[in-house]
Structures are given as structure tokens and as C-alpha cells.
Amino acid sequence: MLARLIRTMATPQWLALFGLVLAGWAALYVMAIPAEMRSLSRIYGSDFWAGLCRVTPDSAGALKLWGMWALMSAAMMLPTALPAFATFDDLPTSQRDFAALVGGYLAIWLGFSAVAALAQMALWQFGLVDQTGLSLSRILSAALLIGAGAYQFTALKNACVSKCRAPLPFFMDHWNEGPWRMGLRLGAVCLGCCWALMVLAFVGGVMSLAFMGLATLLMVLEKLPQLGDRLTRPLGFGLIGAGALVLAGL
């Protein structure tokens, strides 16, 4: 079984996918904002980040943010979909359409990245986040944490994460739509499952490797069929509790 898995993962499409994930994380490592630089920004204020050309309130700044969010989304979300991609790759005549499936999946997250970039620009202009995307508002941080925690208990979250945990029935239901549209559907399901955890980047720090690593691990585990069901509700309670502590100023 292990030898078969290794042979499957050594095919060109899988090597390209793994290369894309590794390149994404390598780029994020280079672009990540160290904690000491965040501390300096608190000392020197907005001029510190303006000098580094992090965020500007114009189309160029929005485009840079979109690229940053797109890179972050791809690096974080592709690993969470690997079981679904492997299931698709095992289906008959699927291999030649593998790239179309992954492309459709990424297209959804590119759209999410555009919305997230615009949201970060708006929050920055209202003084709710700094130029690194880190929340400056206790109320905003608490609202995001409590909102993400509450979302863990919703019917939409349950419906989306259930499909992520059972990709074979999902593909069978939509097989006639073709790989691109199935990729779009898979991306939409994944978005419905994970968007609330992704926006916690405004609390944990946009481009913070610690946040990205922890969030990716949680989203990967939550999509596992046996373990994930035991994680969703405790994670929700934990996020709500963290939000309450932030709101209380603790």
C-alpha cells in the first residue's frame, strides 16, 4: 500500500502540486513579518511601514495585498485538500484532468483573496488594523474570535466540512460537470468550511508564520474523517472562550 502511494505521489502532476505548495511556503517564509519588526512598528508608528512600502491606500497597495493573500491562501489551503485530490486522482480517466480540478479549486481562493485584501484595506483606513493587517481593536479581535467560534456550530459549516471529509461521494454526485467545475465546487465547499478560520489572520497576524502554520494544521486535522469530527466543536468553544478573554481585556 505504501509503495503504491509513493508511486502515485511521484507522478508529474503530484510533484508539480507539491512543488507549488513548497514554493508557496518558501515565499511566505521570505515575506513573513518577524515579531521584532512588528514591535518596531509600534514604536515608530505608520511611518515605519510606509517606509517599507507595505500597504498604501491605492490600487497598487490593494494589488500587493491581493497577491499576498493569494499566496497565503494557496499555501495554506492546498494541503487541506490533498485527500480530495488523491481521491480524484484514483478515479478512472481522471489524471489528465488533475490540473483543471486544482485550477478550479484555486480560482475560488483567488476570489476570497481579493475580498480579504479589500477588507484589509478598509480596516486599515478606519484604523482597526495596522499596516501589517494585525488588529488594533480589542472589539474587532473579540468579534472575529467569537464569530469564528460560533460558525463552528452552524449547519453550513457542518454541511461543508462533511463533504470535505467524504470526497468520493462529492465527486460521484458532480462527475458529469467536468474537472474544472468540480474544482470550483470543491473550492466553494472548502471556503464554506474554512473562511472564518482564515479571517483570524487579522487577529493572529497577516503574514505571521506562527498563525499560518497553526491554522493550516487545524484545518488539515478538521477535514480528516475520524479525527475532524472530534475537533470541530471543541475548537468552536475554544475560539469563543478566547474571544471572551480578549473582550474582557485579559
ABEGO torsion letter per residue (X at the ends): XAAAAAAAAABAAAAAAAAAAAAAAAAAAAABBBAAAAAAAAAAEAAAAAAAGABBBBAAAAAAAAAAAAAAAAAAAAAAAAAAAAAAAABBGAAAAAAAAAAAAAAAAAAAAAAAAAAAAAAAAAGABBAAGBBABAAAAAAAAAAAAAAAABAAAAAAAAAAABAAAAAAAAAAAEAAAAAAAAAAAAAAAAAAAAAAAAAAEBGBAAAAAAAAAAAAAAABAAAAAAAAAAAAAAAAAAAAAAAAGX
